[in-house]
Amino acid sequence: MLETKPQMKKRRISVIMTGKTDQSSVQRLRLNLRQLEVFVATARGGSTRAAADRVSRSQSAASSALADLEESLGAQIFDRRGRRLVLNENGRALLPRAQSLLDQAAELQALFNGEHAAPLRVAASFTIGEYLLPERVAQWTNMHPQSQVHLHIANTRDVIEAVAGFDVDVGFIEGPQTHPDLVVRAWRDDELVIVAAPGHALAGRTVTHRQLAAATWVLREHGSGTRQVTDAWLVQNLEQVHVGFELGSTEAIKRVVAAGSGLGCLSRHAVAQTLDDGHLVELRTRLPAAVRSLATVMHRDKRQGRATAGFLRHCGAKVPRGMGTG
């Protein structure tokens, strides 16, 4: 018996719909956030033992999660060097995307636990972290009570490493350092000044190059942005620089200098209050002014949210176009 045209049309439609609902054509997700969390922690710590401590899991569970991730991806993401795990090409490509997914998951989770945003992680070098950012952080927190800021203060080299390793969202640095994975943008200018105790033999006079070269200096440690700029400035203008003390704290330098043990070279921001109090004096010299640029630093592959963009604007820093809109 011949079929009518309406019957033929109905059968053709039925065949098309059956093909669309075939579940075998749907690719299911094989990754999960726990695996990515362990992966990022391993990338930072260099071993599954270190990763287990970071994510509060057993080492066996961390190792299993990492193995499952590599199996799901069908590729190795670490090179094994003894007991240490080092990111290979695949791992380096995965890391920024994995961190971005974890950040977004944290933001989603925060929507349902009484918070409006995940804590903003900021790293700053000592001068910036101790003398420029505290007031701005306090103002930001007052204006945004539910937007926490975790401020980590370290030397410039460690800030660079923290940003490069995705340990923080944004960094503020003093030295002219660069990194292939980071974007460094000028923030504001700062001036280095030479200070001494009020009773120092060079206080109250215009100091010559020869007198500065013969003096004992109290300077920051290597790796500090202030030390990097100080070395470039003094070595360029003096025949020699005799370093008597290398200290990892600006406050410690001010105390040693105030005790008359040598000359210090510090940011004007760091010594402003001490100069006003009379505990230190600024030396007059014939050296050219030492002006440096403070900067913000961010990972070029990290997705930055609205909180980071808002905080940068609050600090008077440049915000990349399109940042904070996602």
N, C-alpha and C positions, 0 to 999 in steps of 0.2 A: 504494500500500500504506500502510495506517495505521500510525503509530509507536506503540509501546507507551509507557506512562507513564514507566518508568525511562529510556527513551531520550530522551524529551522533557526530563526533569529534567537529564540529563547535558549536553544541548546548551545549556540555559539557563545552567548553571554555567560552561561553557566561554566563553560570550560575556561574562559578568561578569568573569572573570579577565583576558581579553584587554584589556578596557577599563582595568583597574587598572595594567597594565604598559605603557601607552602613554607613551613617553618625551617626546612633545610636550607633555604636561601638566606636566612637571617644569621649574621655573625654576632655571636654573643661575646660580651666583655669577659676577659679572662684575668684582668688585673684587679687588685683591690687596694684600698688606701693603706692597709696595714703593711702590705708588701712595699709600697712606695715609702712609707715612713721608715721602715727598716733600711731600705736602700739609701735614703738620704742620710740617715744616722751613720751608716757604715761608711759612706763617702766622707763624712766629716771626721769620724773617729779612726778609720783605717783598719777596723776589724769588727767582726760580729760581736766580740766580747764588749768592745766599746759601744757598739750600737745597742746592745741589750741594756746596758746601763742607762743610755739616753732615753730609751722608749719604755723602760720598766718592764722588760720581758726577760725570759731566760735565754741563755746563749743558744741553746738548742732550738728554741722557737724562732730566734732571729735568723739562725743559719737556715732553718727550714723555709722561712718566709723568703729569704734571698734566693734560695734554690728554686722555689716555686716561681718566683718572678722571672728568673732567667729561663726557666722552662716555658713559661707563658710567652715570653718574648721570642724564644727560639734563638737566643744569642747570649753570649757572655758579656757582662757589663763591668767586670773587674779583671785585672791581671793579678794572679797570685804570685807574690814575691815573698817566699818564706811564710811567715804568719801574717804578713801584712797584705791588705787588699788595696790595690791602686786602680782608680778609674781608667778604663781604656777608652777608645774613641766612642764606642757605643754608650758607655756610662756618662761620658762628658756631654753627649748630646741629650741624654735622658735627664740629667740632674736639674737643669733650670725648669723643665716642664713638670717634673715630679714635684719640685718645691712649690711651683705655682699652684698645682692641684691641691697640695696640702694646705697652702695658705687660704685658698678659696673654701676648702672644707672647714677650716677653723672659723672662717667668717660665718658660714652657714650654721655651724654648731653654736656660735655665740648668739645667734638670733633667738635661741630657745633656752638660754640659761641666765637671762637677766642682763646680758651685756649687749651692746650695740656694735662692738667691733673688737677684733683681736688686739691685744696689746701691740703698740707700735714700738719696734725694736730699733734703738738708735745707738750708734757708737761714735764717740768723739775723742779726739786727742786731748791731752791734759789741759792745755791753755783754754781751748774752746769748752771742754766739758766742765771745767771748774770755775770759769770766769764769765763765759758768754751765754751758755745754754741754760743754766739752772733757773734764771729768772724767766726765760722764755718757756721752759717746761712748766713752771708753776703757773704762768698765765694761761697756757694751753689747757692745763688740767682744770683750772677754775672755769674756763669757758666751755670745756667739754668734759664734764665730770665722769662720764662713762667711757672715755677714751684714755686708757692708761698709756704711759710712756715708760719703757724700761731703758734707762740710760746707762750704757757701759763706757767707762772712761779708761783709755789705754794710750800708748804712744801711737804715732801715726802708722808705723809699720803694722802694728797689731790691728788697727782699725781697717787698714787695707785688706788684711787677711780675713777679718770677720765679714766684710762685705763680699769679698770674692768667694767665701765659703758659704754664703747664704745664711750666716748666723744672725745677721741684722738686716733691717730693711734699707737703712741709709746711714752714711757715715759723714762726719765732719772732720777735715784734716787740715794740718798746717803746712806740711812739707810739699814740695813740688813733685810728688811721686805719682807714677802712673802704673797701670796694670792692663794687660790686653783684654781682660773680661769686664773692665769697669769704665764708666763714664764719669769724668771729673769736670765739674763746672765751678767757675769762680764764684765766690760768695761775697766776701768783703775784704778790705785791706786791713793790715795790721803793721805796726812798727816795732822794731826791736830797739831797746835802749840799754845802755850800759849803766849799771848801778853799783854803788859802794856804800859802806857804812859811813855815817856822818863824820866820824873821826878818822877816816882813812886818809893817808898822806896825799892822795890825789883829789880829794874832795874840795870843792870850792874854787877850782882853777880850771883853765882850759888845758886839757891833757894832750901831750904830743904823741905821735906815732911811736917814738922810741920808748916813752914811758909805758904805753899800753903793751908793747912787745916785751918789756921787762917785768910786767905784772904777773901775778898768779891769778888764774881764772877758775871760777866755779861754774861748771856747765852741765847741761842735761846729758843723759846717756845717749850712746849711738842708737839709732832707730827712732829717735824723737825728731819730729818735724822742726822744732826749735833748734835742736843741735845741728841739723842738716843745713839750715839757713845761716846759723851762727858761724859754722865752719867756713862756708862759702864767703861770708862777709869779712870775717877777720883774717883768714888766710890770704885773701885777695889784697888786703890793705896793710898787713903787718908782716914784718920779716919773720917773726916766730910767734907762736901762741903756746904759752906754758900752762897746761891744764893741771891744776893741783887737785881738783875734786870733780868727779863725774857722779851725778846724783839723778835718781829716777823720779824726783818730785820737785815741782816748782816751789812749794812751800819750804822744803828742806834747803833748797838753794838760797832762798831769801834769808833764812835763819843763819846759814853759814856765812853769807856775805855780811849780814848785819853784825855778826860777831867779829868782823874785821879780817876774815881769813882770805879775802881775795875779791876780785871783781866778778860781777854777774852780768849776763846778757840775756834778757828776758823780754817777753811781750809787754808793751805798755799797758795792755789790759790786765796783765797779771800783777803788775807792780803799782798800779794807780793808787790804790788805797794805802799801800805801804809808804809811798812817796808823800801822800797827804798827811799821814800820821808822823812823818819825820823819822821813821825807823831806817829808811834808806834815802839816798840822794842820787839824782841822775847826774852823771858826769858830762861835762861839756868837752867835746872832742872835735877834731878836724876831719873825722871820717865822714864819707858820704852817708846820707840817710839810708837806713836798711828797712825798706818797705816790702812786705811780702803779701801774697794773696792767700787768704783762707778759702777753702773750697768744700763743696759737697761732693760725695762720691756714691754712685749707685751701680748695681750690676746691670749690664746692658741687656741681659736675658730675663731679668726678674720682672714679673708683673707687679706694678705698684698700685695700691688702692687709693681710695679717697682720703683716708687718714694720713698717709704719707704725703700726698700732694698738699693737703690742708696744713700740715705741720710745716712743710717747707715754705709755704707762702707766709705763714705766721712768723717764721724766722727771717723773712725777707730774702729768701733764696729763689732762684729761677726754677720753674717747674716745666719739664719737657711737655711739648704740645701733645695733647691727648691723654696725658697721665692722669689717673684718678677718675677716668670716665667709665671704666669697666666695673 
